[in-house]
Amino acid sequence: MAALPAVDYLCKQHSVRAFAATHSETPPLVDYLPDGSYSLKEGAPGFGRAVIRFVRTLQIRNVLLIARWKGYRAGSSPEFHAALTKTVRELTNCGAKVWIMPEVPNFSWDVPRALARAALFHMNPSKLNLPLNAYFEQIADQEHEFAEAAGLGVIVLDPSKYLSKGEIVPSSDNEVPIYRDFHHLAVHGTTLIRPMFQPIFAQ
């Protein structure tokens, strides 16, 4: 849901119609039971199956999977691995090209609040940036999951190329917060990752 403004902008720019199937704390996977307080819980498998039927019926050509993957134990859970593999295969069997975006860098603090506090107390806002290596450590246990998915024909996108500058991930861009909390991009932040989605619209 946090990335939708970027996709919506490109859809309008290219005169393409798209559909979003989202629910809080519920990954875009089939046959996976999330346990988050705001998740669909036991309703999640049915939701996933409905999306697969929708893709097949409308002959959707491109499907983009985005989540905060660590919330579903990506890279450390056999259940997650099985669900991701099954999802990719079923979407591919529907004739869709599958794209996956790894989660964006996660901060350890609420970015807008921290930036406001820094401005209030005349602190250096650069101290609120995240080392790029810290992001790579965050997703290290997920890399083999996405590498295997790429072996199934999935195209893996890389948000770090668009959210980093040199060896850091800035918390703001031209004094505007990039995040709306510690791991959801703000609308301004989504403008930075728009180019990452352009290849989906290339055809």
Secondary structure, 3 states (H helix, E strand, C coil): CCCHHHHHHHHHHHCCCCCCCCCCCCCCCCCCCCCCCCCCHHHHHHHHHHHHHHHHHHCCCEEEEECCHHHHCCCCCHHHHHHHHHHHHHHHHCCCEEEEECCCCCCCCCHHHHHHHHHHCCCCHHHHCEEHHHHHHHCHHHHHHHHHHHHCCCEECCCHHHHCECCEECCEECCEECECCCCCECHHHHHHHHHHHHHHHCC
